[in-house]
Amino acid sequence: EGPAGSSSQGSTRIVRLGTVSARASVLALARYLRDAKPSVTIVWPSHIGPFAVAAGALARQRVVPWEVTLLSHDLGPESDWPRSRRWVPILQRATYPFAAGVAANSDDVAEEMVSGRRARASAVTVVPNPVDIESVRAAANGASVAHDEDRFVFCAVGRLARQKGYDVMLDAFARARERLPVNWELRIMGEGPKAIEIFAQARDLGLEERISFLGHGNPYPLMATSEVFVHTARWEGSPVVLKEALALELPIVATVGLGGQREILDGGRYGLLVPDDPDAVALGLVTMASDSELRSRFRSRALEGARRYSARSVAERMCALAGEIQARRS
């Protein structure tokens, strides 16, 4: 957006094409790519990809869309994505055969790209999105939030939307309440379209005294001063919040929904994975809360798990992908 031109911020160059929509940017981006001749252009999010690939084809330059969501679910009946985005899969099918390759941030996203006929299996490479471990830890330590010694605090962070499965989470806490520590509390940080329904569900389940809704803000002090992080999303691409929880050395209870949860927690090495069901989540909460050795074991492994998604690690995978693409074209 804004007038055409470029500026620098540290090692990053900001290039403004002078357009305000993806559709209108094709010719401007094609001109830029023709003049700049980058080795590889990686582009996201999904609704930008088709136009960038078209621009690359016009300029005869290599463009790689980086898909970071499960688009069929994002556009499904349970989602709050704008209906105007429903044309995106059609455009992807038309343009992505001309891409130099396609990156996906988890195995499930890669599989969806192939099964939805938006990319060939041979063209897709898994490149997860990164977590900035140092920044997350600095943001947690820089805030003045003390650990509450009188409470056993569970926390959850994310939009109050159906995708995030808060209805399952609250049902699970209601079923587990008598088996959890006497002083347990759930603190949720987030805002979203299902907020009123989620507040009402907490009230109907008689959990008002046990649940705090904290709205929007810096989540890291909350996470760092909690005992257990809970994640019950129905679908994700590769949820950064799980990587952030690992960066803060939190024990995790997460559902095995569609997306990168299994990969991030390595099948259960870095957190407790449970089925997407209130009874299973309730059992996971009780297991984690009642076993201090289990929590300690997960804490001791957490940073190891987060480092697999460090900025350097992901950048190296992107550079490797770029090198493979250049090698194929040389």
Secondary structure as UniProt FT lines:
FT   STRAND          5..9
FT   TURN            10..11
FT   STRAND          12..16
FT   HELIX           23..25
FT   HELIX           26..36
FT   STRAND          41..43
FT   TURN            46..48
FT   HELIX           49..59
FT   STRAND          63..67
FT   HELIX           71..74
FT   TURN            77..78
FT   HELIX           83..87
FT   HELIX           88..95
FT   HELIX           96..98
FT   STRAND          102..104
FT   HELIX           107..115
FT   TURN            116..117
FT   HELIX           121..123
FT   STRAND          124..126
FT   HELIX           133..141
FT   TURN            149..150
FT   STRAND          152..157
FT   HELIX           162..164
FT   HELIX           166..176
FT   HELIX           177..179
FT   TURN            182..183
FT   STRAND          184..189
FT   TURN            193..194
FT   HELIX           195..204
FT   TURN            205..206
FT   TURN            208..210
FT   STRAND          211..213
FT   HELIX           220..224
FT   STRAND          228..231
FT   HELIX           240..247
FT   TURN            248..249
FT   STRAND          252..255
FT   HELIX           261..264
FT   HELIX           266..268
FT   STRAND          272..274
FT   HELIX           278..290
FT   HELIX           292..307
FT   TURN            308..309
FT   HELIX           311..329
//
